[in-house]
Amino acid sequence: MKTSGVITAVHRDSKRKQVYLIDLDNEFAFEVHEEVFIKYHLMKGTEVDSNFFAEVLRADQENRAYLAAINYLSYRPRSSREVERYLMGKEFSLELAERIVEKCTREGYVNDELFAKKWVEERLRLKPRGAYMLKMELKQKELPQV
C-alpha cells in the first residue's frame, strides 16, 4: 500500500455515499469518511507524506469508531461500559474505545448515573425486584449504584 505521493484522483464510493476513495500517484491508496476528507483538505494535487498519511488514517479510524458508537446509542441508552465493549467487539482498540466513550460522555450521549436511574425505574415498573437484586444487576452492568 502506498503511503506517500501526490493525490491524483478522488472518487466518491458508489454504495457508501459518505466515503471517498483516494488515489496516490494513480494507484488506490486509502478510503476516508467525508468528515475526514473535508478536515484534511484531501483534494487532487495535495502532497501526502507518510506522517500525514498516518494522521489521516488515525483520524478516520477515530471517526469510524465515533459513528459506530453514535449508531449503537441510537437504539437505546447505554452505559459507558456497554459502549466500550461494543467498540472493542468491532475491533477498535481499548484506548480508542475509551476516548470515544469519553467524547460521548462530554457530549451527553452517555451518562452512567442517569442510565442507572432510568434502568432501575424501568426494571421496577416492568419486572419488580428487591433492592439486593437490583444492586446485583447494576453491579453486573458495572454501573454506579443508585
N, CA, C and O atoms as a GROMACS GRO file, in nm:
protein
  584
    1MET      N    1   0.084  -0.118   0.000
    1MET     CA    2   0.000   0.000   0.000
    1MET      C    3   0.089   0.125   0.000
    1MET      O    4   0.186   0.134   0.075
    2LYS      N    5   0.053   0.218  -0.085
    2LYS     CA    6   0.127   0.343  -0.095
    2LYS      C    7   0.095   0.433   0.024
    2LYS      O    8  -0.021   0.447   0.062
    3THR      N    9   0.199   0.493   0.083
    3THR     CA   10   0.177   0.580   0.198
    3THR      C   11   0.223   0.723   0.175
    3THR      O   12   0.212   0.808   0.264
    4SER      N   13   0.273   0.750   0.057
    4SER     CA   14   0.313   0.888   0.025
    4SER      C   15   0.305   0.909  -0.125
    4SER      O   16   0.306   0.815  -0.204
    5GLY      N   17   0.296   1.035  -0.162
    5GLY     CA   18   0.285   1.072  -0.303
    5GLY      C   19   0.192   1.189  -0.320
    5GLY      O   20   0.165   1.263  -0.225
    6VAL      N   21   0.142   1.205  -0.441
    6VAL     CA   22   0.050   1.314  -0.472
    6VAL      C   23  -0.087   1.255  -0.501
    6VAL      O   24  -0.099   1.154  -0.571
    7ILE      N   25  -0.190   1.317  -0.446
    7ILE     CA   26  -0.326   1.269  -0.473
    7ILE      C   27  -0.358   1.297  -0.620
    7ILE      O   28  -0.360   1.412  -0.663
    8THR      N   29  -0.381   1.191  -0.695
    8THR     CA   30  -0.408   1.206  -0.838
    8THR      C   31  -0.555   1.190  -0.872
    8THR      O   32  -0.599   1.234  -0.978
    9ALA      N   33  -0.632   1.128  -0.782
    9ALA     CA   34  -0.776   1.111  -0.808
    9ALA      C   35  -0.850   1.093  -0.676
    9ALA      O   36  -0.800   1.034  -0.580
   10VAL      N   37  -0.972   1.146  -0.676
   10VAL     CA   38  -1.061   1.131  -0.561
   10VAL      C   39  -1.196   1.085  -0.617
   10VAL      O   40  -1.253   1.150  -0.704
   11HIS      N   41  -1.245   0.973  -0.566
   11HIS     CA   42  -1.373   0.920  -0.613
   11HIS      C   43  -1.466   0.900  -0.493
   11HIS      O   44  -1.422   0.859  -0.386
   12ARG      N   45  -1.592   0.930  -0.514
   12ARG     CA   46  -1.692   0.901  -0.410
   12ARG      C   47  -1.736   0.756  -0.430
   12ARG      O   48  -1.765   0.714  -0.542
   13ASP      N   49  -1.740   0.680  -0.321
   13ASP     CA   50  -1.784   0.541  -0.327
   13ASP      C   51  -1.930   0.537  -0.372
   13ASP      O   52  -2.013   0.611  -0.319
   14SER      N   53  -1.960   0.453  -0.468
   14SER     CA   54  -2.096   0.448  -0.524
   14SER      C   55  -2.199   0.393  -0.426
   14SER      O   56  -2.316   0.431  -0.433
   15LYS      N   57  -2.158   0.305  -0.335
   15LYS     CA   58  -2.253   0.246  -0.240
   15LYS      C   59  -2.256   0.320  -0.107
   15LYS      O   60  -2.362   0.337  -0.047
   16ARG      N   61  -2.141   0.364  -0.062
   16ARG     CA   62  -2.132   0.437   0.065
   16ARG      C   63  -2.105   0.583   0.031
   16ARG      O   64  -1.990   0.624   0.015
   17LYS      N   65  -2.210   0.661   0.021
   17LYS     CA   66  -2.201   0.798  -0.031
   17LYS      C   67  -2.112   0.891   0.050
   17LYS      O   68  -2.066   0.992  -0.003
   18GLN      N   69  -2.087   0.860   0.177
   18GLN     CA   70  -2.004   0.947   0.260
   18GLN      C   71  -1.859   0.901   0.267
   18GLN      O   72  -1.784   0.947   0.353
   19VAL      N   73  -1.820   0.810   0.179
   19VAL     CA   74  -1.683   0.758   0.177
   19VAL      C   75  -1.616   0.799   0.046
   19VAL      O   76  -1.674   0.787  -0.062
   20TYR      N   77  -1.493   0.847   0.058
   20TYR     CA   78  -1.414   0.886  -0.059
   20TYR      C   79  -1.294   0.794  -0.075
   20TYR      O   80  -1.228   0.759   0.022
   21LEU      N   81  -1.266   0.757  -0.199
   21LEU     CA   82  -1.153   0.671  -0.233
   21LEU      C   83  -1.042   0.760  -0.288
   21LEU      O   84  -1.066   0.840  -0.379
   22ILE      N   85  -0.924   0.748  -0.232
   22ILE     CA   86  -0.812   0.836  -0.266
   22ILE      C   87  -0.704   0.757  -0.340
   22ILE      O   88  -0.660   0.651  -0.294
   23ASP      N   89  -0.661   0.810  -0.453
   23ASP     CA   90  -0.550   0.751  -0.530
   23ASP      C   91  -0.425   0.837  -0.510
   23ASP      O   92  -0.430   0.959  -0.520
   24LEU      N   93  -0.314   0.771  -0.483
   24LEU     CA   94  -0.184   0.839  -0.477
   24LEU      C   95  -0.103   0.792  -0.597
   24LEU      O   96  -0.084   0.672  -0.616
   25ASP      N   97  -0.054   0.885  -0.677
   25ASP     CA   98   0.025   0.854  -0.796
   25ASP      C   99  -0.043   0.749  -0.883
   25ASP      O  100   0.019   0.650  -0.923
   26ASN      N  101  -0.171   0.771  -0.913
   26ASN     CA  102  -0.253   0.686  -1.000
   26ASN      C  103  -0.272   0.544  -0.948
   26ASN      O  104  -0.295   0.452  -1.027
   27GLU      N  105  -0.263   0.526  -0.818
   27GLU     CA  106  -0.281   0.394  -0.758
   27GLU      C  107  -0.367   0.410  -0.633
   27GLU      O  108  -0.341   0.498  -0.551
   28PHE      N  109  -0.471   0.324  -0.617
   28PHE     CA  110  -0.556   0.336  -0.499
   28PHE      C  111  -0.472   0.324  -0.373
   28PHE      O  112  -0.388   0.234  -0.362
   29ALA      N  113  -0.494   0.416  -0.278
   29ALA     CA  114  -0.415   0.416  -0.155
   29ALA      C  115  -0.499   0.394  -0.030
   29ALA      O  116  -0.462   0.313   0.056
   30PHE      N  117  -0.612   0.464  -0.018
   30PHE     CA  118  -0.693   0.452   0.102
   30PHE      C  119  -0.830   0.512   0.080
   30PHE      O  120  -0.856   0.576  -0.022
   31GLU      N  121  -0.919   0.490   0.180
   31GLU     CA  122  -1.051   0.549   0.178
   31GLU      C  123  -1.074   0.622   0.309
   31GLU      O  124  -1.022   0.581   0.413
   32VAL      N  125  -1.150   0.730   0.304
   32VAL     CA  126  -1.180   0.807   0.424
   32VAL      C  127  -1.325   0.851   0.424
   32VAL      O  128  -1.389   0.860   0.319
   33HIS      N  129  -1.377   0.877   0.543
   33HIS     CA  130  -1.512   0.930   0.557
   33HIS      C  131  -1.511   1.077   0.516
   33HIS      O  132  -1.409   1.145   0.524
   34GLU      N  133  -1.625   1.124   0.473
   34GLU     CA  134  -1.641   1.262   0.424
   34GLU      C  135  -1.589   1.366   0.523
   34GLU      O  136  -1.526   1.464   0.482
   35GLU      N  137  -1.614   1.347   0.654
   35GLU     CA  138  -1.568   1.444   0.754
   35GLU      C  139  -1.416   1.456   0.756
   35GLU      O  140  -1.363   1.566   0.766
   36VAL      N  141  -1.348   1.344   0.746
   36VAL     CA  142  -1.201   1.344   0.745
   36VAL      C  143  -1.151   1.403   0.613
   36VAL      O  144  -1.053   1.478   0.610
   37PHE      N  145  -1.218   1.368   0.506
   37PHE     CA  146  -1.184   1.421   0.373
   37PHE      C  147  -1.184   1.573   0.374
   37PHE      O  148  -1.092   1.637   0.323
   38ILE      N  149  -1.288   1.630   0.434
   38ILE     CA  150  -1.301   1.777   0.439
   38ILE      C  151  -1.200   1.836   0.538
   38ILE      O  152  -1.134   1.935   0.506
   39LYS      N  153  -1.189   1.777   0.656
   39LYS     CA  154  -1.100   1.829   0.761
   39LYS      C  155  -0.955   1.839   0.712
   39LYS      O  156  -0.886   1.936   0.742
   40TYR      N  157  -0.910   1.740   0.637
   40TYR     CA  158  -0.770   1.735   0.593
   40TYR      C  159  -0.749   1.787   0.450
   40TYR      O  160  -0.639   1.776   0.397
   41HIS      N  161  -0.853   1.842   0.389
   41HIS     CA  162  -0.844   1.900   0.254
   41HIS      C  163  -0.776   1.805   0.155
   41HIS      O  164  -0.676   1.842   0.092
   42LEU      N  165  -0.828   1.686   0.143
   42LEU     CA  166  -0.769   1.584   0.058
   42LEU      C  167  -0.813   1.601  -0.088
   42LEU      O  168  -0.890   1.521  -0.140
   43MET      N  169  -0.764   1.706  -0.150
   43MET     CA  170  -0.801   1.738  -0.287
   43MET      C  171  -0.693   1.689  -0.384
   43MET      O  172  -0.579   1.664  -0.347
   44LYS      N  173  -0.734   1.676  -0.508
   44LYS     CA  174  -0.641   1.636  -0.613
   44LYS      C  175  -0.524   1.734  -0.615
   44LYS      O  176  -0.543   1.856  -0.611
   45GLY      N  177  -0.402   1.680  -0.620
   45GLY     CA  178  -0.283   1.762  -0.624
   45GLY      C  179  -0.217   1.781  -0.487
   45GLY      O  180  -0.106   1.834  -0.479
   46THR      N  181  -0.283   1.738  -0.381
   46THR     CA  182  -0.227   1.751  -0.246
   46THR      C  183  -0.113   1.653  -0.227
   46THR      O  184  -0.125   1.535  -0.260
   47GLU      N  185  -0.003   1.702  -0.173
   47GLU     CA  186   0.113   1.619  -0.144
   47GLU      C  187   0.089   1.547  -0.012
   47GLU      O  188   0.051   1.608   0.088
   48VAL      N  189   0.112   1.416  -0.011
   48VAL     CA  190   0.092   1.334   0.109
   48VAL      C  191   0.223   1.266   0.144
   48VAL      O  192   0.280   1.193   0.063
   49ASP      N  193   0.271   1.289   0.268
   49ASP     CA  194   0.389   1.216   0.314
   49ASP      C  195   0.343   1.109   0.414
   49ASP      O  196   0.225   1.106   0.451
   50SER      N  197   0.432   1.025   0.458
   50SER     CA  198   0.393   0.912   0.543
   50SER      C  199   0.336   0.957   0.677
   50SER      O  200   0.247   0.892   0.730
   51ASN      N  201   0.386   1.069   0.734
   51ASN     CA  202   0.333   1.119   0.861
   51ASN      C  203   0.190   1.170   0.844
   51ASN      O  204   0.104   1.140   0.928
   52PHE      N  205   0.165   1.244   0.739
   52PHE     CA  206   0.032   1.296   0.711
   52PHE      C  207  -0.064   1.180   0.683
   52PHE      O  208  -0.179   1.181   0.728
   53PHE      N  209  -0.016   1.082   0.609
   53PHE     CA  210  -0.095   0.962   0.578
   53PHE      C  211  -0.138   0.893   0.707
   53PHE      O  212  -0.254   0.857   0.723
   54ALA      N  213  -0.044   0.873   0.800
   54ALA     CA  214  -0.074   0.807   0.928
   54ALA      C  215  -0.174   0.889   1.009
   54ALA      O  216  -0.264   0.832   1.071
   55GLU      N  217  -0.160   1.020   1.008
   55GLU     CA  218  -0.252   1.107   1.082
   55GLU      C  219  -0.394   1.099   1.025
   55GLU      O  220  -0.491   1.094   1.100
   56VAL      N  221  -0.405   1.098   0.892
   56VAL     CA  222  -0.536   1.089   0.827
   56VAL      C  223  -0.601   0.955   0.859
   56VAL      O  224  -0.720   0.951   0.890
   57LEU      N  225  -0.526   0.846   0.852
   57LEU     CA  226  -0.582   0.714   0.883
   57LEU      C  227  -0.625   0.704   1.030
   57LEU      O  228  -0.728   0.644   1.060
   58ARG      N  229  -0.546   0.763   1.121
   58ARG     CA  230  -0.583   0.764   1.262
   58ARG      C  231  -0.712   0.842   1.284
   58ARG      O  232  -0.800   0.798   1.357
   59ALA      N  233  -0.723   0.959   1.219
   59ALA     CA  234  -0.844   1.041   1.231
   59ALA      C  235  -0.964   0.968   1.172
   59ALA      O  236  -1.075   0.977   1.226
   60ASP      N  237  -0.944   0.897   1.063
   60ASP     CA  238  -1.055   0.823   1.001
   60ASP      C  239  -1.099   0.709   1.091
   60ASP      O  240  -1.219   0.683   1.104
   61GLN      N  241  -1.004   0.640   1.152
   61GLN     CA  242  -1.038   0.530   1.245
   61GLN      C  243  -1.117   0.584   1.364
   61GLN      O  244  -1.216   0.524   1.406
   62GLU      N  245  -1.074   0.698   1.417
   62GLU     CA  246  -1.145   0.759   1.529
   62GLU      C  247  -1.286   0.801   1.486
   62GLU      O  248  -1.382   0.784   1.562
   63ASN      N  249  -1.299   0.855   1.368
   63ASN     CA  250  -1.430   0.896   1.316
   63ASN      C  251  -1.522   0.775   1.299
   63ASN      O  252  -1.640   0.781   1.331
   64ARG      N  253  -1.468   0.666   1.247
   64ARG     CA  254  -1.546   0.544   1.230
   64ARG      C  255  -1.595   0.489   1.366
   64ARG      O  256  -1.709   0.446   1.379
   65ALA      N  257  -1.508   0.492   1.464
   65ALA     CA  258  -1.545   0.445   1.598
   65ALA      C  259  -1.654   0.534   1.657
   65ALA      O  260  -1.749   0.484   1.718
   66TYR      N  261  -1.641   0.664   1.639
   66TYR     CA  262  -1.741   0.758   1.691
   66TYR      C  263  -1.876   0.734   1.625
   66TYR      O  264  -1.979   0.731   1.692
   67LEU      N  265  -1.877   0.718   1.494
   67LEU     CA  266  -2.003   0.694   1.422
   67LEU      C  267  -2.065   0.560   1.464
   67LEU      O  268  -2.187   0.550   1.476
   68ALA      N  269  -1.982   0.459   1.487
   68ALA     CA  270  -2.033   0.330   1.533
   68ALA      C  271  -2.096   0.345   1.671
   68ALA      O  272  -2.202   0.287   1.697
   69ALA      N  273  -2.033   0.422   1.759
   69ALA     CA  274  -2.087   0.443   1.893
   69ALA      C  275  -2.220   0.519   1.887
   69ALA      O  276  -2.315   0.483   1.956
   70ILE      N  277  -2.226   0.622   1.806
   70ILE     CA  278  -2.350   0.700   1.793
   70ILE      C  279  -2.462   0.612   1.737
   70ILE      O  280  -2.576   0.620   1.783
   71ASN      N  281  -2.430   0.530   1.641
   71ASN     CA  282  -2.530   0.438   1.585
   71ASN      C  283  -2.578   0.341   1.693
   71ASN      O  284  -2.698   0.317   1.705
   72TYR      N  285  -2.487   0.286   1.770
   72TYR     CA  286  -2.521   0.193   1.878
   72TYR      C  287  -2.610   0.261   1.983
   72TYR      O  288  -2.703   0.200   2.035
   73LEU      N  289  -2.580   0.386   2.013
   73LEU     CA  290  -2.658   0.461   2.112
   73LEU      C  291  -2.794   0.505   2.059
   73LEU      O  292  -2.882   0.544   2.136
   74SER      N  293  -2.811   0.501   1.928
   74SER     CA  294  -2.937   0.550   1.870
   74SER      C  295  -3.055   0.457   1.898
   74SER      O  296  -3.170   0.499   1.891
   75TYR      N  297  -3.027   0.331   1.931
   75TYR     CA  298  -3.134   0.235   1.955
   75TYR      C  299  -3.193   0.246   2.095
   75TYR      O  300  -3.314   0.235   2.114
   76ARG      N  301  -3.105   0.269   2.194
   76ARG     CA  302  -3.150   0.288   2.332
   76ARG      C  303  -3.031   0.342   2.412
   76ARG      O  304  -2.917   0.331   2.368
   77PRO      N  305  -3.058   0.400   2.529
   77PRO     CA  306  -2.945   0.447   2.612
   77PRO      C  307  -2.857   0.330   2.653
   77PRO      O  308  -2.905   0.218   2.670
   78ARG      N  309  -2.729   0.356   2.668
   78ARG     CA  310  -2.633   0.252   2.706
   78ARG      C  311  -2.540   0.306   2.815
   78ARG      O  312  -2.524   0.427   2.830
   79SER      N  313  -2.482   0.216   2.889
   79SER     CA  314  -2.380   0.255   2.986
   79SER      C  315  -2.247   0.275   2.913
   79SER      O  316  -2.230   0.228   2.801
   80SER      N  317  -2.156   0.344   2.978
   80SER     CA  318  -2.025   0.366   2.916
   80SER      C  319  -1.954   0.233   2.892
   80SER      O  320  -1.885   0.216   2.791
   81ARG      N  321  -1.969   0.140   2.983
   81ARG     CA  322  -1.905   0.009   2.968
   81ARG      C  323  -1.964  -0.069   2.850
   81ARG      O  324  -1.891  -0.138   2.779
   82GLU      N  325  -2.095  -0.058   2.829
   82GLU     CA  326  -2.158  -0.126   2.715
   82GLU      C  327  -2.103  -0.071   2.584
   82GLU      O  328  -2.074  -0.147   2.492
   83VAL      N  329  -2.089   0.060   2.576
   83VAL     CA  330  -2.037   0.123   2.454
   83VAL      C  331  -1.892   0.081   2.432
   83VAL      O  332  -1.851   0.049   2.320
   84GLU      N  333  -1.815   0.081   2.539
   84GLU     CA  334  -1.675   0.041   2.530
   84GLU      C  335  -1.662  -0.103   2.480
   84GLU      O  336  -1.582  -0.131   2.391
   85ARG      N  337  -1.741  -0.193   2.537
   85ARG     CA  338  -1.737  -0.334   2.494
   85ARG      C  339  -1.780  -0.348   2.348
   85ARG      O  340  -1.720  -0.424   2.272
   86TYR      N  341  -1.882  -0.274   2.310
   86TYR     CA  342  -1.931  -0.279   2.172
   86TYR      C  343  -1.820  -0.238   2.075
   86TYR      O  344  -1.797  -0.306   1.974
   87LEU      N  345  -1.752  -0.128   2.105
   87LEU     CA  346  -1.646  -0.081   2.016
   87LEU      C  347  -1.530  -0.180   2.010
   87LEU      O  348  -1.472  -0.202   1.904
   88MET      N  349  -1.497  -0.239   2.122
   88MET     CA  350  -1.390  -0.338   2.122
   88MET      C  351  -1.433  -0.462   2.044
   88MET      O  352  -1.350  -0.527   1.980
   89GLY      N  353  -1.561  -0.495   2.048
   89GLY     CA  354  -1.614  -0.606   1.968
   89GLY      C  355  -1.607  -0.576   1.819
   89GLY      O  356  -1.600  -0.668   1.737
   90LYS      N  357  -1.607  -0.448   1.785
   90LYS     CA  358  -1.593  -0.406   1.645
   90LYS      C  359  -1.445  -0.392   1.607
   90LYS      O  360  -1.412  -0.338   1.502
   91GLU      N  361  -1.358  -0.442   1.696
   91GLU     CA  362  -1.214  -0.447   1.674
   91GLU      C  363  -1.146  -0.311   1.677
   91GLU      O  364  -1.045  -0.291   1.609
   92PHE      N  365  -1.201  -0.217   1.754
   92PHE     CA  366  -1.131  -0.093   1.783
   92PHE      C  367  -1.049  -0.117   1.909
   92PHE      O  368  -1.088  -0.199   1.993
   93SER      N  369  -0.938  -0.048   1.923
   93SER     CA  370  -0.852  -0.068   2.040
   93SER      C  371  -0.919  -0.019   2.167
   93SER      O  372  -1.011   0.063   2.162
   94LEU      N  373  -0.873  -0.069   2.280
   94LEU     CA  374  -0.926  -0.026   2.410
   94LEU      C  375  -0.905   0.124   2.428
   94LEU      O  376  -0.995   0.195   2.474
   95GLU      N  377  -0.787   0.172   2.393
   95GLU     CA  378  -0.756   0.315   2.406
   95GLU      C  379  -0.853   0.400   2.324
   95GLU      O  380  -0.904   0.500   2.374
   96LEU      N  381  -0.878   0.360   2.202
   96LEU     CA  382  -0.970   0.435   2.116
   96LEU      C  383  -1.113   0.426   2.170
   96LEU      O  384  -1.185   0.526   2.171
   97ALA      N  385  -1.153   0.309   2.215
   97ALA     CA  386  -1.287   0.291   2.272
   97ALA      C  387  -1.306   0.382   2.393
   97ALA      O  388  -1.411   0.444   2.409
   98GLU      N  389  -1.205   0.390   2.478
   98GLU     CA  390  -1.213   0.477   2.595
   98GLU      C  391  -1.224   0.624   2.555
   98GLU      O  392  -1.301   0.699   2.615
   99ARG      N  393  -1.146   0.665   2.454
   99ARG     CA  394  -1.153   0.805   2.407
   99ARG      C  395  -1.291   0.837   2.352
   99ARG      O  396  -1.344   0.945   2.377
  100ILE      N  397  -1.349   0.743   2.277
  100ILE     CA  398  -1.481   0.766   2.218
  100ILE      C  399  -1.588   0.772   2.327
  100ILE      O  400  -1.678   0.856   2.320
  101VAL      N  401  -1.580   0.685   2.426
  101VAL     CA  402  -1.675   0.688   2.537
  101VAL      C  403  -1.664   0.821   2.611
  101VAL      O  404  -1.765   0.881   2.648
  102GLU      N  405  -1.543   0.866   2.631
  102GLU     CA  406  -1.521   0.996   2.698
  102GLU      C  407  -1.584   1.110   2.615
  102GLU      O  408  -1.648   1.198   2.671
  103LYS      N  409  -1.564   1.106   2.485
  103LYS     CA  410  -1.622   1.208   2.397
  103LYS      C  411  -1.776   1.202   2.401
  103LYS      O  412  -1.841   1.306   2.409
  104CYS      N  413  -1.831   1.083   2.396
  104CYS     CA  414  -1.977   1.068   2.403
  104CYS      C  415  -2.032   1.115   2.537
  104CYS      O  416  -2.142   1.169   2.545
  105THR      N  417  -1.955   1.094   2.643
  105THR     CA  418  -1.995   1.141   2.775
  105THR      C  419  -1.994   1.293   2.780
  105THR      O  420  -2.088   1.354   2.830
  106ARG      N  421  -1.888   1.355   2.728
  106ARG     CA  422  -1.881   1.502   2.722
  106ARG      C  423  -1.997   1.561   2.645
  106ARG      O  424  -2.051   1.665   2.682
  107GLU      N  425  -2.036   1.493   2.536
  107GLU     CA  426  -2.142   1.544   2.450
  107GLU      C  427  -2.282   1.509   2.503
  107GLU      O  428  -2.382   1.552   2.446
  108GLY      N  429  -2.289   1.431   2.611
  108GLY     CA  430  -2.416   1.400   2.674
  108GLY      C  431  -2.487   1.278   2.618
  108GLY      O  432  -2.602   1.252   2.653
  109TYR      N  433  -2.422   1.203   2.532
  109TYR     CA  434  -2.483   1.082   2.476
  109TYR      C  435  -2.475   0.964   2.573
  109TYR      O  436  -2.558   0.873   2.568
  110VAL      N  437  -2.375   0.966   2.662
  110VAL     CA  438  -2.357   0.861   2.761
  110VAL      C  439  -2.354   0.927   2.899
  110VAL      O  440  -2.278   1.021   2.922
  111ASN      N  441  -2.438   0.877   2.990
  111ASN     CA  442  -2.442   0.927   3.126
  111ASN      C  443  -2.478   0.808   3.215
  111ASN      O  444  -2.594   0.769   3.224
  112ASP      N  445  -2.377   0.752   3.281
  112ASP     CA  446  -2.397   0.629   3.359
  112ASP      C  447  -2.496   0.648   3.473
  112ASP      O  448  -2.579   0.560   3.498
  113GLU      N  449  -2.488   0.759   3.541
  113GLU     CA  450  -2.576   0.781   3.656
  113GLU      C  451  -2.722   0.790   3.611
  113GLU      O  452  -2.809   0.728   3.670
  114LEU      N  453  -2.746   0.867   3.508
  114LEU     CA  454  -2.882   0.879   3.454
  114LEU      C  455  -2.931   0.745   3.400
  114LEU      O  456  -3.046   0.707   3.420
  115PHE      N  457  -2.842   0.673   3.330
  115PHE     CA  458  -2.877   0.541   3.276
  115PHE      C  459  -2.918   0.447   3.390
  115PHE      O  460  -3.018   0.377   3.378
  116ALA      N  461  -2.841   0.446   3.499
  116ALA     CA  462  -2.871   0.358   3.612
  116ALA      C  463  -3.006   0.392   3.672
  116ALA      O  464  -3.085   0.303   3.702
  117LYS      N  465  -3.034   0.519   3.690
  117LYS     CA  466  -3.162   0.560   3.748
  117LYS      C  467  -3.278   0.519   3.658
  117LYS      O  468  -3.378   0.465   3.706
  118LYS      N  469  -3.264   0.544   3.530
  118LYS     CA  470  -3.371   0.508   3.435
  118LYS      C  471  -3.388   0.356   3.429
  118LYS      O  472  -3.499   0.305   3.422
  119TRP      N  473  -3.276   0.285   3.432
  119TRP     CA  474  -3.282   0.140   3.424
  119TRP      C  475  -3.356   0.083   3.545
  119TRP      O  476  -3.440  -0.006   3.530
  120VAL      N  477  -3.325   0.135   3.665
  120VAL     CA  478  -3.391   0.089   3.787
  120VAL      C  479  -3.541   0.121   3.781
  120VAL      O  480  -3.624   0.037   3.815
  121GLU      N  481  -3.575   0.242   3.736
  121GLU     CA  482  -3.717   0.279   3.723
  121GLU      C  483  -3.792   0.182   3.632
  121GLU      O  484  -3.900   0.134   3.666
  122GLU      N  485  -3.734   0.155   3.515
  122GLU     CA  486  -3.797   0.063   3.419
  122GLU      C  487  -3.804  -0.079   3.476
  122GLU      O  488  -3.904  -0.149   3.459
  123ARG      N  489  -3.698  -0.119   3.543
  123ARG     CA  490  -3.694  -0.254   3.599
  123ARG      C  491  -3.803  -0.271   3.705
  123ARG      O  492  -3.871  -0.373   3.710
  124LEU      N  493  -3.819  -0.169   3.789
  124LEU     CA  494  -3.922  -0.175   3.893
  124LEU      C  495  -4.062  -0.173   3.833
  124LEU      O  496  -4.154  -0.234   3.886
  125ARG      N  497  -4.077  -0.101   3.723
  125ARG     CA  498  -4.207  -0.092   3.658
  125ARG      C  499  -4.243  -0.222   3.586
  125ARG      O  500  -4.357  -0.268   3.595
  126LEU      N  501  -4.148  -0.280   3.516
  126LEU     CA  502  -4.177  -0.397   3.432
  126LEU      C  503  -4.156  -0.531   3.503
  126LEU      O  504  -4.239  -0.621   3.490
  127LYS      N  505  -4.048  -0.545   3.575
  127LYS     CA  506  -4.015  -0.671   3.644
  127LYS      C  507  -3.964  -0.637   3.783
  127LYS      O  508  -3.842  -0.637   3.806
  128PRO      N  509  -4.053  -0.609   3.876
  128PRO     CA  510  -4.008  -0.568   4.010
  128PRO      C  511  -3.913  -0.669   4.074
  128PRO      O  512  -3.934  -0.790   4.067
  129ARG      N  513  -3.809  -0.617   4.136
  129ARG     CA  514  -3.710  -0.697   4.207
  129ARG      C  515  -3.682  -0.628   4.340
  129ARG      O  516  -3.714  -0.511   4.360
  130GLY      N  517  -3.623  -0.700   4.428
  130GLY     CA  518  -3.582  -0.643   4.556
  130GLY      C  519  -3.459  -0.556   4.540
  130GLY      O  520  -3.392  -0.561   4.436
  131ALA      N  521  -3.429  -0.478   4.642
  131ALA     CA  522  -3.315  -0.388   4.638
  131ALA      C  523  -3.184  -0.463   4.616
  131ALA      O  524  -3.098  -0.418   4.541
  132TYR      N  525  -3.169  -0.577   4.681
  132TYR     CA  526  -3.047  -0.656   4.667
  132TYR      C  527  -3.027  -0.701   4.523
  132TYR      O  528  -2.918  -0.690   4.468
  133MET      N  529  -3.134  -0.752   4.462
  133MET     CA  530  -3.125  -0.799   4.322
  133MET      C  531  -3.092  -0.684   4.228
  133MET      O  532  -3.011  -0.699   4.136
  134LEU      N  533  -3.154  -0.568   4.250
  134LEU     CA  534  -3.124  -0.451   4.166
  134LEU      C  535  -2.977  -0.411   4.178
  134LEU      O  536  -2.912  -0.379   4.078
  135LYS      N  537  -2.925  -0.414   4.301
  135LYS     CA  538  -2.783  -0.380   4.321
  135LYS      C  539  -2.694  -0.480   4.250
  135LYS      O  540  -2.593  -0.442   4.191
  136MET      N  541  -2.730  -0.606   4.255
  136MET     CA  542  -2.650  -0.709   4.188
  136MET      C  543  -2.653  -0.691   4.036
  136MET      O  544  -2.551  -0.705   3.968
  137GLU      N  545  -2.772  -0.660   3.984
  137GLU     CA  546  -2.783  -0.638   3.839
  137GLU      C  547  -2.704  -0.515   3.796
  137GLU      O  548  -2.639  -0.516   3.692
  138LEU      N  549  -2.708  -0.410   3.875
  138LEU     CA  550  -2.629  -0.290   3.845
  138LEU      C  551  -2.480  -0.322   3.852
  138LEU      O  552  -2.401  -0.272   3.771
  139LYS      N  553  -2.441  -0.404   3.948
  139LYS     CA  554  -2.301  -0.443   3.959
  139LYS      C  555  -2.257  -0.522   3.836
  139LYS      O  556  -2.146  -0.504   3.787
  140GLN      N  557  -2.344  -0.611   3.788
  140GLN     CA  558  -2.313  -0.689   3.667
  140GLN      C  559  -2.298  -0.597   3.546
  140GLN      O  560  -2.216  -0.623   3.457
  141LYS      N  561  -2.376  -0.491   3.543
  141LYS     CA  562  -2.368  -0.396   3.433
  141LYS      C  563  -2.256  -0.294   3.452
  141LYS      O  564  -2.234  -0.206   3.369
  142GLU      N  565  -2.184  -0.309   3.566
  142GLU     CA  566  -2.073  -0.219   3.601
  142GLU      C  567  -2.121  -0.075   3.605
  142GLU      O  568  -2.055   0.016   3.553
  143LEU      N  569  -2.238  -0.055   3.666
  143LEU     CA  570  -2.298   0.077   3.680
  143LEU      C  571  -2.287   0.125   3.824
  143LEU      O  572  -2.276   0.044   3.916
  144PRO      N  573  -2.291   0.257   3.844
  144PRO     CA  574  -2.293   0.308   3.981
  144PRO      C  575  -2.425   0.270   4.046
  144PRO      O  576  -2.528   0.263   3.980
  145GLN      N  577  -2.422   0.244   4.175
  145GLN     CA  578  -2.545   0.206   4.244
  145GLN      C  579  -2.622   0.330   4.285
  145GLN      O  580  -2.566   0.429   4.331
  146VAL      N  581  -2.755   0.322   4.266
  146VAL     CA  582  -2.843   0.435   4.294
  146VAL      C  583  -2.893   0.426   4.436
  146VAL      O  584  -2.969   0.512   4.481
   0.00000   0.00000   0.00000
